[in-house]
Amino acid sequence: MGKARTGLYTTQGGTLGRSHRFCPNCGPGIFLAEHVNRRSCGKCGFFEPKGGAKA
Ligand SMILES: [Zn+2]
């Protein structure tokens, strides 16, 4: 089916998985900002495209 949006957290096999990711440059604690088709870091400028998700 499509993407079920139940909030920031999804349950996968009993493990809480965050949909938000940390910045690989800044490390844990710095979240990447969620955009429609990409994620970006407001601190260092890093960004990555979201695969498959098109608005
Ligand atoms: Zn960063």
mmCIF file of the protein (N, C-alpha, C, O) and its ligand, coordinates in Angstrom:
data_MODEL
# 
_entry.id   MODEL 
# 
loop_
_entity.id 
_entity.type 
_entity.pdbx_number_of_molecules 
1 polymer     1 
2 non-polymer 1 
# 
_entity_poly.entity_id                      1 
_entity_poly.type                           'polypeptide(L)' 
_entity_poly.nstd_linkage                   no 
_entity_poly.nstd_monomer                   no 
_entity_poly.pdbx_seq_one_letter_code       MGKARTGLYTTQGGTLGRSHRFCPNCGPGIFLAEHVNRRSCGKCGFFEPKGGAKA 
_entity_poly.pdbx_seq_one_letter_code_can   MGKARTGLYTTQGGTLGRSHRFCPNCGPGIFLAEHVNRRSCGKCGFFEPKGGAKA 
_entity_poly.pdbx_strand_id                 A 
# 
loop_
_entity_poly_seq.entity_id 
_entity_poly_seq.num 
_entity_poly_seq.mon_id 
_entity_poly_seq.hetero 
1 1  MET n 
1 2  GLY n 
1 3  LYS n 
1 4  ALA n 
1 5  ARG n 
1 6  THR n 
1 7  GLY n 
1 8  LEU n 
1 9  TYR n 
1 10 THR n 
1 11 THR n 
1 12 GLN n 
1 13 GLY n 
1 14 GLY n 
1 15 THR n 
1 16 LEU n 
1 17 GLY n 
1 18 ARG n 
1 19 SER n 
1 20 HIS n 
1 21 ARG n 
1 22 PHE n 
1 23 CYS n 
1 24 PRO n 
1 25 ASN n 
1 26 CYS n 
1 27 GLY n 
1 28 PRO n 
1 29 GLY n 
1 30 ILE n 
1 31 PHE n 
1 32 LEU n 
1 33 ALA n 
1 34 GLU n 
1 35 HIS n 
1 36 VAL n 
1 37 ASN n 
1 38 ARG n 
1 39 ARG n 
1 40 SER n 
1 41 CYS n 
1 42 GLY n 
1 43 LYS n 
1 44 CYS n 
1 45 GLY n 
1 46 PHE n 
1 47 PHE n 
1 48 GLU n 
1 49 PRO n 
1 50 LYS n 
1 51 GLY n 
1 52 GLY n 
1 53 ALA n 
1 54 LYS n 
1 55 ALA n 
# 
loop_
_struct_asym.id 
_struct_asym.entity_id 
A 1 
B 2 
# 
loop_
_chem_comp.id 
_chem_comp.type 
_chem_comp.mon_nstd_flag 
ALA 'L-peptide linking' y 
ARG 'L-peptide linking' y 
ASN 'L-peptide linking' y 
CYS 'L-peptide linking' y 
GLN 'L-peptide linking' y 
GLU 'L-peptide linking' y 
GLY 'peptide linking'   y 
HIS 'L-peptide linking' y 
ILE 'L-peptide linking' y 
LEU 'L-peptide linking' y 
LYS 'L-peptide linking' y 
MET 'L-peptide linking' y 
PHE 'L-peptide linking' y 
PRO 'L-peptide linking' y 
SER 'L-peptide linking' y 
THR 'L-peptide linking' y 
TYR 'L-peptide linking' y 
VAL 'L-peptide linking' y 
ZN  non-polymer         . 
# 
_pdbx_entity_nonpoly.entity_id   2 
_pdbx_entity_nonpoly.name        ? 
_pdbx_entity_nonpoly.comp_id     ZN 
# 
_pdbx_nonpoly_scheme.asym_id         B 
_pdbx_nonpoly_scheme.entity_id       2 
_pdbx_nonpoly_scheme.mon_id          ZN 
_pdbx_nonpoly_scheme.ndb_seq_num     1 
_pdbx_nonpoly_scheme.pdb_seq_num     101 
_pdbx_nonpoly_scheme.auth_seq_num    101 
_pdbx_nonpoly_scheme.pdb_mon_id      ZN 
_pdbx_nonpoly_scheme.auth_mon_id     ZN 
_pdbx_nonpoly_scheme.pdb_strand_id   A 
_pdbx_nonpoly_scheme.pdb_ins_code    . 
# 
loop_
_atom_site.group_PDB 
_atom_site.id 
_atom_site.type_symbol 
_atom_site.label_atom_id 
_atom_site.label_alt_id 
_atom_site.label_comp_id 
_atom_site.label_asym_id 
_atom_site.label_entity_id 
_atom_site.label_seq_id 
_atom_site.pdbx_PDB_ins_code 
_atom_site.Cartn_x 
_atom_site.Cartn_y 
_atom_site.Cartn_z 
_atom_site.occupancy 
_atom_site.B_iso_or_equiv 
_atom_site.pdbx_formal_charge 
_atom_site.auth_seq_id 
_atom_site.auth_comp_id 
_atom_site.auth_asym_id 
_atom_site.auth_atom_id 
_atom_site.pdbx_PDB_model_num 
ATOM   1   N  N  . MET A 1 1  ? 0.843  -1.190 0.000  1.00 0.00 ? 1   MET A N  1 
ATOM   2   C  CA . MET A 1 1  ? 0.000  0.000  0.000  1.00 0.00 ? 1   MET A CA 1 
ATOM   3   C  C  . MET A 1 1  ? 0.879  1.242  0.000  1.00 0.00 ? 1   MET A C  1 
ATOM   4   O  O  . MET A 1 1  ? 2.093  1.156  -0.189 1.00 0.00 ? 1   MET A O  1 
ATOM   5   N  N  . GLY A 1 2  ? 0.270  2.372  0.209  1.00 0.00 ? 2   GLY A N  1 
ATOM   6   C  CA . GLY A 1 2  ? 1.029  3.618  0.188  1.00 0.00 ? 2   GLY A CA 1 
ATOM   7   C  C  . GLY A 1 2  ? 1.766  3.851  1.486  1.00 0.00 ? 2   GLY A C  1 
ATOM   8   O  O  . GLY A 1 2  ? 1.981  2.942  2.287  1.00 0.00 ? 2   GLY A O  1 
ATOM   9   N  N  . LYS A 1 3  ? 2.141  5.089  1.662  1.00 0.00 ? 3   LYS A N  1 
ATOM   10  C  CA . LYS A 1 3  ? 2.895  5.425  2.855  1.00 0.00 ? 3   LYS A CA 1 
ATOM   11  C  C  . LYS A 1 3  ? 1.932  5.754  3.997  1.00 0.00 ? 3   LYS A C  1 
ATOM   12  O  O  . LYS A 1 3  ? 1.139  6.692  3.918  1.00 0.00 ? 3   LYS A O  1 
ATOM   13  N  N  . ALA A 1 4  ? 2.025  4.973  5.030  1.00 0.00 ? 4   ALA A N  1 
ATOM   14  C  CA . ALA A 1 4  ? 1.185  5.223  6.193  1.00 0.00 ? 4   ALA A CA 1 
ATOM   15  C  C  . ALA A 1 4  ? 1.880  6.210  7.113  1.00 0.00 ? 4   ALA A C  1 
ATOM   16  O  O  . ALA A 1 4  ? 2.940  5.917  7.666  1.00 0.00 ? 4   ALA A O  1 
ATOM   17  N  N  . ARG A 1 5  ? 1.293  7.353  7.270  1.00 0.00 ? 5   ARG A N  1 
ATOM   18  C  CA . ARG A 1 5  ? 1.918  8.359  8.117  1.00 0.00 ? 5   ARG A CA 1 
ATOM   19  C  C  . ARG A 1 5  ? 1.272  8.344  9.485  1.00 0.00 ? 5   ARG A C  1 
ATOM   20  O  O  . ARG A 1 5  ? 0.133  8.778  9.661  1.00 0.00 ? 5   ARG A O  1 
ATOM   21  N  N  . THR A 1 6  ? 1.994  7.854  10.414 1.00 0.00 ? 6   THR A N  1 
ATOM   22  C  CA . THR A 1 6  ? 1.466  7.768  11.764 1.00 0.00 ? 6   THR A CA 1 
ATOM   23  C  C  . THR A 1 6  ? 2.256  8.660  12.701 1.00 0.00 ? 6   THR A C  1 
ATOM   24  O  O  . THR A 1 6  ? 2.197  8.499  13.920 1.00 0.00 ? 6   THR A O  1 
ATOM   25  N  N  . GLY A 1 7  ? 2.992  9.598  12.135 1.00 0.00 ? 7   GLY A N  1 
ATOM   26  C  CA . GLY A 1 7  ? 3.773  10.471 12.989 1.00 0.00 ? 7   GLY A CA 1 
ATOM   27  C  C  . GLY A 1 7  ? 5.252  10.281 12.743 1.00 0.00 ? 7   GLY A C  1 
ATOM   28  O  O  . GLY A 1 7  ? 5.657  9.723  11.723 1.00 0.00 ? 7   GLY A O  1 
ATOM   29  N  N  . LEU A 1 8  ? 6.047  10.742 13.672 1.00 0.00 ? 8   LEU A N  1 
ATOM   30  C  CA . LEU A 1 8  ? 7.488  10.690 13.476 1.00 0.00 ? 8   LEU A CA 1 
ATOM   31  C  C  . LEU A 1 8  ? 8.049  9.306  13.726 1.00 0.00 ? 8   LEU A C  1 
ATOM   32  O  O  . LEU A 1 8  ? 9.166  8.997  13.310 1.00 0.00 ? 8   LEU A O  1 
ATOM   33  N  N  . TYR A 1 9  ? 7.290  8.486  14.392 1.00 0.00 ? 9   TYR A N  1 
ATOM   34  C  CA . TYR A 1 9  ? 7.830  7.201  14.785 1.00 0.00 ? 9   TYR A CA 1 
ATOM   35  C  C  . TYR A 1 9  ? 7.079  6.064  14.099 1.00 0.00 ? 9   TYR A C  1 
ATOM   36  O  O  . TYR A 1 9  ? 5.865  6.112  13.904 1.00 0.00 ? 9   TYR A O  1 
ATOM   37  N  N  . THR A 1 10 ? 7.828  5.072  13.752 1.00 0.00 ? 10  THR A N  1 
ATOM   38  C  CA . THR A 1 10 ? 7.212  3.884  13.185 1.00 0.00 ? 10  THR A CA 1 
ATOM   39  C  C  . THR A 1 10 ? 7.702  2.674  13.964 1.00 0.00 ? 10  THR A C  1 
ATOM   40  O  O  . THR A 1 10 ? 8.842  2.628  14.427 1.00 0.00 ? 10  THR A O  1 
ATOM   41  N  N  . THR A 1 11 ? 6.838  1.724  14.094 1.00 0.00 ? 11  THR A N  1 
ATOM   42  C  CA . THR A 1 11 ? 7.236  0.516  14.804 1.00 0.00 ? 11  THR A CA 1 
ATOM   43  C  C  . THR A 1 11 ? 7.641  -0.554 13.810 1.00 0.00 ? 11  THR A C  1 
ATOM   44  O  O  . THR A 1 11 ? 6.900  -0.881 12.882 1.00 0.00 ? 11  THR A O  1 
ATOM   45  N  N  . GLN A 1 12 ? 8.806  -1.082 14.020 1.00 0.00 ? 12  GLN A N  1 
ATOM   46  C  CA . GLN A 1 12 ? 9.295  -2.127 13.135 1.00 0.00 ? 12  GLN A CA 1 
ATOM   47  C  C  . GLN A 1 12 ? 9.830  -3.268 13.987 1.00 0.00 ? 12  GLN A C  1 
ATOM   48  O  O  . GLN A 1 12 ? 10.918 -3.185 14.555 1.00 0.00 ? 12  GLN A O  1 
ATOM   49  N  N  . GLY A 1 13 ? 9.047  -4.323 14.061 1.00 0.00 ? 13  GLY A N  1 
ATOM   50  C  CA . GLY A 1 13 ? 9.479  -5.488 14.828 1.00 0.00 ? 13  GLY A CA 1 
ATOM   51  C  C  . GLY A 1 13 ? 9.696  -5.176 16.297 1.00 0.00 ? 13  GLY A C  1 
ATOM   52  O  O  . GLY A 1 13 ? 10.568 -5.755 16.946 1.00 0.00 ? 13  GLY A O  1 
ATOM   53  N  N  . GLY A 1 14 ? 8.904  -4.267 16.808 1.00 0.00 ? 14  GLY A N  1 
ATOM   54  C  CA . GLY A 1 14 ? 9.018  -3.926 18.224 1.00 0.00 ? 14  GLY A CA 1 
ATOM   55  C  C  . GLY A 1 14 ? 10.074 -2.881 18.494 1.00 0.00 ? 14  GLY A C  1 
ATOM   56  O  O  . GLY A 1 14 ? 10.220 -2.423 19.627 1.00 0.00 ? 14  GLY A O  1 
ATOM   57  N  N  . THR A 1 15 ? 10.808 -2.500 17.473 1.00 0.00 ? 15  THR A N  1 
ATOM   58  C  CA . THR A 1 15 ? 11.835 -1.471 17.657 1.00 0.00 ? 15  THR A CA 1 
ATOM   59  C  C  . THR A 1 15 ? 11.321 -0.127 17.180 1.00 0.00 ? 15  THR A C  1 
ATOM   60  O  O  . THR A 1 15 ? 10.753 -0.016 16.094 1.00 0.00 ? 15  THR A O  1 
ATOM   61  N  N  . LEU A 1 16 ? 11.522 0.875  17.986 1.00 0.00 ? 16  LEU A N  1 
ATOM   62  C  CA . LEU A 1 16 ? 11.128 2.205  17.570 1.00 0.00 ? 16  LEU A CA 1 
ATOM   63  C  C  . LEU A 1 16 ? 12.138 2.760  16.572 1.00 0.00 ? 16  LEU A C  1 
ATOM   64  O  O  . LEU A 1 16 ? 13.318 2.929  16.878 1.00 0.00 ? 16  LEU A O  1 
ATOM   65  N  N  . GLY A 1 17 ? 11.643 3.034  15.381 1.00 0.00 ? 17  GLY A N  1 
ATOM   66  C  CA . GLY A 1 17 ? 12.544 3.601  14.389 1.00 0.00 ? 17  GLY A CA 1 
ATOM   67  C  C  . GLY A 1 17 ? 12.135 5.019  14.062 1.00 0.00 ? 17  GLY A C  1 
ATOM   68  O  O  . GLY A 1 17 ? 10.981 5.280  13.721 1.00 0.00 ? 17  GLY A O  1 
ATOM   69  N  N  . ARG A 1 18 ? 13.061 5.914  14.165 1.00 0.00 ? 18  ARG A N  1 
ATOM   70  C  CA . ARG A 1 18 ? 12.739 7.302  13.854 1.00 0.00 ? 18  ARG A CA 1 
ATOM   71  C  C  . ARG A 1 18 ? 12.784 7.517  12.351 1.00 0.00 ? 18  ARG A C  1 
ATOM   72  O  O  . ARG A 1 18 ? 13.682 7.027  11.667 1.00 0.00 ? 18  ARG A O  1 
ATOM   73  N  N  . SER A 1 19 ? 11.826 8.240  11.858 1.00 0.00 ? 19  SER A N  1 
ATOM   74  C  CA . SER A 1 19 ? 11.831 8.556  10.438 1.00 0.00 ? 19  SER A CA 1 
ATOM   75  C  C  . SER A 1 19 ? 12.843 9.671  10.166 1.00 0.00 ? 19  SER A C  1 
ATOM   76  O  O  . SER A 1 19 ? 13.354 9.818  9.056  1.00 0.00 ? 19  SER A O  1 
ATOM   77  N  N  . HIS A 1 20 ? 13.109 10.439 11.204 1.00 0.00 ? 20  HIS A N  1 
ATOM   78  C  CA . HIS A 1 20 ? 14.114 11.489 11.045 1.00 0.00 ? 20  HIS A CA 1 
ATOM   79  C  C  . HIS A 1 20 ? 15.504 10.899 11.206 1.00 0.00 ? 20  HIS A C  1 
ATOM   80  O  O  . HIS A 1 20 ? 15.731 10.007 12.024 1.00 0.00 ? 20  HIS A O  1 
ATOM   81  N  N  . ARG A 1 21 ? 16.416 11.409 10.420 1.00 0.00 ? 21  ARG A N  1 
ATOM   82  C  CA . ARG A 1 21 ? 17.776 10.898 10.472 1.00 0.00 ? 21  ARG A CA 1 
ATOM   83  C  C  . ARG A 1 21 ? 18.720 11.960 11.002 1.00 0.00 ? 21  ARG A C  1 
ATOM   84  O  O  . ARG A 1 21 ? 18.476 13.162 10.901 1.00 0.00 ? 21  ARG A O  1 
ATOM   85  N  N  . PHE A 1 22 ? 19.800 11.465 11.566 1.00 0.00 ? 22  PHE A N  1 
ATOM   86  C  CA . PHE A 1 22 ? 20.838 12.382 12.012 1.00 0.00 ? 22  PHE A CA 1 
ATOM   87  C  C  . PHE A 1 22 ? 21.721 12.781 10.845 1.00 0.00 ? 22  PHE A C  1 
ATOM   88  O  O  . PHE A 1 22 ? 21.838 12.054 9.858  1.00 0.00 ? 22  PHE A O  1 
ATOM   89  N  N  . CYS A 1 23 ? 22.334 13.934 10.970 1.00 0.00 ? 23  CYS A N  1 
ATOM   90  C  CA . CYS A 1 23 ? 23.276 14.377 9.950  1.00 0.00 ? 23  CYS A CA 1 
ATOM   91  C  C  . CYS A 1 23 ? 24.563 13.570 10.059 1.00 0.00 ? 23  CYS A C  1 
ATOM   92  O  O  . CYS A 1 23 ? 25.128 13.454 11.146 1.00 0.00 ? 23  CYS A O  1 
ATOM   93  N  N  . PRO A 1 24 ? 25.035 13.011 8.942  1.00 0.00 ? 24  PRO A N  1 
ATOM   94  C  CA . PRO A 1 24 ? 26.260 12.220 8.970  1.00 0.00 ? 24  PRO A CA 1 
ATOM   95  C  C  . PRO A 1 24 ? 27.497 13.068 9.213  1.00 0.00 ? 24  PRO A C  1 
ATOM   96  O  O  . PRO A 1 24 ? 28.535 12.551 9.624  1.00 0.00 ? 24  PRO A O  1 
ATOM   97  N  N  . ASN A 1 25 ? 27.393 14.347 8.967  1.00 0.00 ? 25  ASN A N  1 
ATOM   98  C  CA . ASN A 1 25 ? 28.531 15.238 9.188  1.00 0.00 ? 25  ASN A CA 1 
ATOM   99  C  C  . ASN A 1 25 ? 28.575 15.737 10.622 1.00 0.00 ? 25  ASN A C  1 
ATOM   100 O  O  . ASN A 1 25 ? 29.629 15.762 11.258 1.00 0.00 ? 25  ASN A O  1 
ATOM   101 N  N  . CYS A 1 26 ? 27.415 16.133 11.114 1.00 0.00 ? 26  CYS A N  1 
ATOM   102 C  CA . CYS A 1 26 ? 27.345 16.730 12.448 1.00 0.00 ? 26  CYS A CA 1 
ATOM   103 C  C  . CYS A 1 26 ? 27.212 15.669 13.534 1.00 0.00 ? 26  CYS A C  1 
ATOM   104 O  O  . CYS A 1 26 ? 27.543 15.908 14.695 1.00 0.00 ? 26  CYS A O  1 
ATOM   105 N  N  . GLY A 1 27 ? 26.728 14.502 13.145 1.00 0.00 ? 27  GLY A N  1 
ATOM   106 C  CA . GLY A 1 27 ? 26.641 13.412 14.094 1.00 0.00 ? 27  GLY A CA 1 
ATOM   107 C  C  . GLY A 1 27 ? 25.320 13.389 14.843 1.00 0.00 ? 27  GLY A C  1 
ATOM   108 O  O  . GLY A 1 27 ? 24.443 14.227 14.629 1.00 0.00 ? 27  GLY A O  1 
ATOM   109 N  N  . PRO A 1 28 ? 25.202 12.399 15.734 1.00 0.00 ? 28  PRO A N  1 
ATOM   110 C  CA . PRO A 1 28 ? 23.969 12.242 16.507 1.00 0.00 ? 28  PRO A CA 1 
ATOM   111 C  C  . PRO A 1 28 ? 23.625 13.509 17.283 1.00 0.00 ? 28  PRO A C  1 
ATOM   112 O  O  . PRO A 1 28 ? 24.494 14.144 17.880 1.00 0.00 ? 28  PRO A O  1 
ATOM   113 N  N  . GLY A 1 29 ? 22.357 13.859 17.261 1.00 0.00 ? 29  GLY A N  1 
ATOM   114 C  CA . GLY A 1 29 ? 21.908 15.053 17.964 1.00 0.00 ? 29  GLY A CA 1 
ATOM   115 C  C  . GLY A 1 29 ? 21.462 16.126 16.989 1.00 0.00 ? 29  GLY A C  1 
ATOM   116 O  O  . GLY A 1 29 ? 20.639 16.978 17.323 1.00 0.00 ? 29  GLY A O  1 
ATOM   117 N  N  . ILE A 1 30 ? 22.006 16.079 15.786 1.00 0.00 ? 30  ILE A N  1 
ATOM   118 C  CA . ILE A 1 30 ? 21.601 17.035 14.759 1.00 0.00 ? 30  ILE A CA 1 
ATOM   119 C  C  . ILE A 1 30 ? 20.721 16.320 13.748 1.00 0.00 ? 30  ILE A C  1 
ATOM   120 O  O  . ILE A 1 30 ? 21.188 15.492 12.966 1.00 0.00 ? 30  ILE A O  1 
ATOM   121 N  N  . PHE A 1 31 ? 19.459 16.652 13.778 1.00 0.00 ? 31  PHE A N  1 
ATOM   122 C  CA . PHE A 1 31 ? 18.531 16.019 12.854 1.00 0.00 ? 31  PHE A CA 1 
ATOM   123 C  C  . PHE A 1 31 ? 18.586 16.687 11.488 1.00 0.00 ? 31  PHE A C  1 
ATOM   124 O  O  . PHE A 1 31 ? 18.853 17.881 11.356 1.00 0.00 ? 31  PHE A O  1 
ATOM   125 N  N  . LEU A 1 32 ? 18.321 15.864 10.477 1.00 0.00 ? 32  LEU A N  1 
ATOM   126 C  CA . LEU A 1 32 ? 18.144 16.416 9.146  1.00 0.00 ? 32  LEU A CA 1 
ATOM   127 C  C  . LEU A 1 32 ? 16.712 16.896 9.020  1.00 0.00 ? 32  LEU A C  1 
ATOM   128 O  O  . LEU A 1 32 ? 15.777 16.201 9.419  1.00 0.00 ? 32  LEU A O  1 
ATOM   129 N  N  . ALA A 1 33 ? 16.545 18.077 8.470  1.00 0.00 ? 33  ALA A N  1 
ATOM   130 C  CA . ALA A 1 33 ? 15.208 18.621 8.278  1.00 0.00 ? 33  ALA A CA 1 
ATOM   131 C  C  . ALA A 1 33 ? 14.509 17.859 7.165  1.00 0.00 ? 33  ALA A C  1 
ATOM   132 O  O  . ALA A 1 33 ? 15.091 17.570 6.120  1.00 0.00 ? 33  ALA A O  1 
ATOM   133 N  N  . GLU A 1 34 ? 13.250 17.543 7.416  1.00 0.00 ? 34  GLU A N  1 
ATOM   134 C  CA . GLU A 1 34 ? 12.486 16.784 6.437  1.00 0.00 ? 34  GLU A CA 1 
ATOM   135 C  C  . GLU A 1 34 ? 11.843 17.716 5.428  1.00 0.00 ? 34  GLU A C  1 
ATOM   136 O  O  . GLU A 1 34 ? 11.110 18.636 5.791  1.00 0.00 ? 34  GLU A O  1 
ATOM   137 N  N  . HIS A 1 35 ? 12.125 17.468 4.159  1.00 0.00 ? 35  HIS A N  1 
ATOM   138 C  CA . HIS A 1 35 ? 11.451 18.182 3.088  1.00 0.00 ? 35  HIS A CA 1 
ATOM   139 C  C  . HIS A 1 35 ? 10.690 17.179 2.247  1.00 0.00 ? 35  HIS A C  1 
ATOM   140 O  O  . HIS A 1 35 ? 10.748 15.973 2.487  1.00 0.00 ? 35  HIS A O  1 
ATOM   141 N  N  . VAL A 1 36 ? 9.983  17.685 1.269  1.00 0.00 ? 36  VAL A N  1 
ATOM   142 C  CA . VAL A 1 36 ? 9.149  16.810 0.456  1.00 0.00 ? 36  VAL A CA 1 
ATOM   143 C  C  . VAL A 1 36 ? 9.983  15.734 -0.227 1.00 0.00 ? 36  VAL A C  1 
ATOM   144 O  O  . VAL A 1 36 ? 9.618  14.558 -0.227 1.00 0.00 ? 36  VAL A O  1 
ATOM   145 N  N  . ASN A 1 37 ? 11.091 16.142 -0.800 1.00 0.00 ? 37  ASN A N  1 
ATOM   146 C  CA . ASN A 1 37 ? 11.861 15.184 -1.594 1.00 0.00 ? 37  ASN A CA 1 
ATOM   147 C  C  . ASN A 1 37 ? 13.319 15.116 -1.196 1.00 0.00 ? 37  ASN A C  1 
ATOM   148 O  O  . ASN A 1 37 ? 14.149 14.575 -1.926 1.00 0.00 ? 37  ASN A O  1 
ATOM   149 N  N  . ARG A 1 38 ? 13.629 15.670 -0.029 1.00 0.00 ? 38  ARG A N  1 
ATOM   150 C  CA . ARG A 1 38 ? 15.026 15.619 0.409  1.00 0.00 ? 38  ARG A CA 1 
ATOM   151 C  C  . ARG A 1 38 ? 15.089 15.871 1.898  1.00 0.00 ? 38  ARG A C  1 
ATOM   152 O  O  . ARG A 1 38 ? 14.117 16.295 2.523  1.00 0.00 ? 38  ARG A O  1 
ATOM   153 N  N  . ARG A 1 39 ? 16.250 15.601 2.445  1.00 0.00 ? 39  ARG A N  1 
ATOM   154 C  CA . ARG A 1 39 ? 16.525 15.948 3.828  1.00 0.00 ? 39  ARG A CA 1 
ATOM   155 C  C  . ARG A 1 39 ? 17.725 16.862 3.832  1.00 0.00 ? 39  ARG A C  1 
ATOM   156 O  O  . ARG A 1 39 ? 18.627 16.713 3.009  1.00 0.00 ? 39  ARG A O  1 
ATOM   157 N  N  . SER A 1 40 ? 17.744 17.798 4.746  1.00 0.00 ? 40  SER A N  1 
ATOM   158 C  CA . SER A 1 40 ? 18.868 18.714 4.766  1.00 0.00 ? 40  SER A CA 1 
ATOM   159 C  C  . SER A 1 40 ? 19.259 19.046 6.191  1.00 0.00 ? 40  SER A C  1 
ATOM   160 O  O  . SER A 1 40 ? 18.440 18.996 7.108  1.00 0.00 ? 40  SER A O  1 
ATOM   161 N  N  . CYS A 1 41 ? 20.522 19.385 6.360  1.00 0.00 ? 41  CYS A N  1 
ATOM   162 C  CA . CYS A 1 41 ? 21.030 19.793 7.654  1.00 0.00 ? 41  CYS A CA 1 
ATOM   163 C  C  . CYS A 1 41 ? 21.150 21.303 7.669  1.00 0.00 ? 41  CYS A C  1 
ATOM   164 O  O  . CYS A 1 41 ? 21.788 21.890 6.797  1.00 0.00 ? 41  CYS A O  1 
ATOM   165 N  N  . GLY A 1 42 ? 20.543 21.924 8.650  1.00 0.00 ? 42  GLY A N  1 
ATOM   166 C  CA . GLY A 1 42 ? 20.580 23.377 8.737  1.00 0.00 ? 42  GLY A CA 1 
ATOM   167 C  C  . GLY A 1 42 ? 21.870 23.885 9.333  1.00 0.00 ? 42  GLY A C  1 
ATOM   168 O  O  . GLY A 1 42 ? 22.105 25.092 9.395  1.00 0.00 ? 42  GLY A O  1 
ATOM   169 N  N  . LYS A 1 43 ? 22.707 22.962 9.770  1.00 0.00 ? 43  LYS A N  1 
ATOM   170 C  CA . LYS A 1 43 ? 23.933 23.369 10.433 1.00 0.00 ? 43  LYS A CA 1 
ATOM   171 C  C  . LYS A 1 43 ? 25.116 23.400 9.480  1.00 0.00 ? 43  LYS A C  1 
ATOM   172 O  O  . LYS A 1 43 ? 25.868 24.374 9.434  1.00 0.00 ? 43  LYS A O  1 
ATOM   173 N  N  . CYS A 1 44 ? 25.271 22.313 8.714  1.00 0.00 ? 44  CYS A N  1 
ATOM   174 C  CA . CYS A 1 44 ? 26.430 22.233 7.825  1.00 0.00 ? 44  CYS A CA 1 
ATOM   175 C  C  . CYS A 1 44 ? 26.044 22.323 6.358  1.00 0.00 ? 44  CYS A C  1 
ATOM   176 O  O  . CYS A 1 44 ? 26.907 22.472 5.493  1.00 0.00 ? 44  CYS A O  1 
ATOM   177 N  N  . GLY A 1 45 ? 24.740 22.232 6.076  1.00 0.00 ? 45  GLY A N  1 
ATOM   178 C  CA . GLY A 1 45 ? 24.314 22.372 4.691  1.00 0.00 ? 45  GLY A CA 1 
ATOM   179 C  C  . GLY A 1 45 ? 24.204 21.055 3.950  1.00 0.00 ? 45  GLY A C  1 
ATOM   180 O  O  . GLY A 1 45 ? 23.851 21.025 2.771  1.00 0.00 ? 45  GLY A O  1 
ATOM   181 N  N  . PHE A 1 46 ? 24.505 19.975 4.636  1.00 0.00 ? 46  PHE A N  1 
ATOM   182 C  CA . PHE A 1 46 ? 24.383 18.659 4.000  1.00 0.00 ? 46  PHE A CA 1 
ATOM   183 C  C  . PHE A 1 46 ? 22.945 18.408 3.591  1.00 0.00 ? 46  PHE A C  1 
ATOM   184 O  O  . PHE A 1 46 ? 22.011 18.794 4.294  1.00 0.00 ? 46  PHE A O  1 
ATOM   185 N  N  . PHE A 1 47 ? 22.773 17.761 2.452  1.00 0.00 ? 47  PHE A N  1 
ATOM   186 C  CA . PHE A 1 47 ? 21.423 17.329 2.095  1.00 0.00 ? 47  PHE A CA 1 
ATOM   187 C  C  . PHE A 1 47 ? 21.489 16.052 1.292  1.00 0.00 ? 47  PHE A C  1 
ATOM   188 O  O  . PHE A 1 47 ? 22.492 15.756 0.643  1.00 0.00 ? 47  PHE A O  1 
ATOM   189 N  N  . GLU A 1 48 ? 20.427 15.316 1.343  1.00 0.00 ? 48  GLU A N  1 
ATOM   190 C  CA . GLU A 1 48 ? 20.344 14.093 0.573  1.00 0.00 ? 48  GLU A CA 1 
ATOM   191 C  C  . GLU A 1 48 ? 18.936 13.948 0.042  1.00 0.00 ? 48  GLU A C  1 
ATOM   192 O  O  . GLU A 1 48 ? 17.975 14.301 0.725  1.00 0.00 ? 48  GLU A O  1 
ATOM   193 N  N  . PRO A 1 49 ? 18.799 13.432 -1.176 1.00 0.00 ? 49  PRO A N  1 
ATOM   194 C  CA . PRO A 1 49 ? 17.478 13.234 -1.759 1.00 0.00 ? 49  PRO A CA 1 
ATOM   195 C  C  . PRO A 1 49 ? 16.792 12.044 -1.126 1.00 0.00 ? 49  PRO A C  1 
ATOM   196 O  O  . PRO A 1 49 ? 17.433 11.093 -0.678 1.00 0.00 ? 49  PRO A O  1 
ATOM   197 N  N  . LYS A 1 50 ? 15.486 12.119 -1.101 1.00 0.00 ? 50  LYS A N  1 
ATOM   198 C  CA . LYS A 1 50 ? 14.711 10.970 -0.639 1.00 0.00 ? 50  LYS A CA 1 
ATOM   199 C  C  . LYS A 1 50 ? 14.436 10.080 -1.829 1.00 0.00 ? 50  LYS A C  1 
ATOM   200 O  O  . LYS A 1 50 ? 13.902 10.520 -2.847 1.00 0.00 ? 50  LYS A O  1 
ATOM   201 N  N  . GLY A 1 51 ? 14.802 8.839  -1.688 1.00 0.00 ? 51  GLY A N  1 
ATOM   202 C  CA . GLY A 1 51 ? 14.588 7.922  -2.805 1.00 0.00 ? 51  GLY A CA 1 
ATOM   203 C  C  . GLY A 1 51 ? 13.133 7.537  -2.945 1.00 0.00 ? 51  GLY A C  1 
ATOM   204 O  O  . GLY A 1 51 ? 12.478 7.154  -1.976 1.00 0.00 ? 51  GLY A O  1 
ATOM   205 N  N  . GLY A 1 52 ? 12.643 7.643  -4.145 1.00 0.00 ? 52  GLY A N  1 
ATOM   206 C  CA . GLY A 1 52 ? 11.307 7.127  -4.434 1.00 0.00 ? 52  GLY A CA 1 
ATOM   207 C  C  . GLY A 1 52 ? 10.171 8.060  -4.078 1.00 0.00 ? 52  GLY A C  1 
ATOM   208 O  O  . GLY A 1 52 ? 9.116  8.013  -4.710 1.00 0.00 ? 52  GLY A O  1 
ATOM   209 N  N  . ALA A 1 53 ? 10.361 8.899  -3.088 1.00 0.00 ? 53  ALA A N  1 
ATOM   210 C  CA . ALA A 1 53 ? 9.260  9.749  -2.655 1.00 0.00 ? 53  ALA A CA 1 
ATOM   211 C  C  . ALA A 1 53 ? 9.146  10.971 -3.560 1.00 0.00 ? 53  ALA A C  1 
ATOM   212 O  O  . ALA A 1 53 ? 10.028 11.831 -3.580 1.00 0.00 ? 53  ALA A O  1 
ATOM   213 N  N  . LYS A 1 54 ? 8.065  11.033 -4.294 1.00 0.00 ? 54  LYS A N  1 
ATOM   214 C  CA . LYS A 1 54 ? 7.847  12.204 -5.136 1.00 0.00 ? 54  LYS A CA 1 
ATOM   215 C  C  . LYS A 1 54 ? 6.515  12.838 -4.800 1.00 0.00 ? 54  LYS A C  1 
ATOM   216 O  O  . LYS A 1 54 ? 5.508  12.151 -4.625 1.00 0.00 ? 54  LYS A O  1 
ATOM   217 N  N  . ALA A 1 55 ? 6.520  14.137 -4.714 1.00 0.00 ? 55  ALA A N  1 
ATOM   218 C  CA . ALA A 1 55 ? 5.320  14.856 -4.319 1.00 0.00 ? 55  ALA A CA 1 
ATOM   219 C  C  . ALA A 1 55 ? 4.330  14.877 -5.479 1.00 0.00 ? 55  ALA A C  1 
ATOM   220 O  O  . ALA A 1 55 ? 3.242  15.439 -5.353 1.00 0.00 ? 55  ALA A O  1 
HETATM 221 ZN ZN . ZN  B 2 .  ? 25.177 18.715 9.426  1.00 0.00 2 101 ZN  A ZN 1 
# 
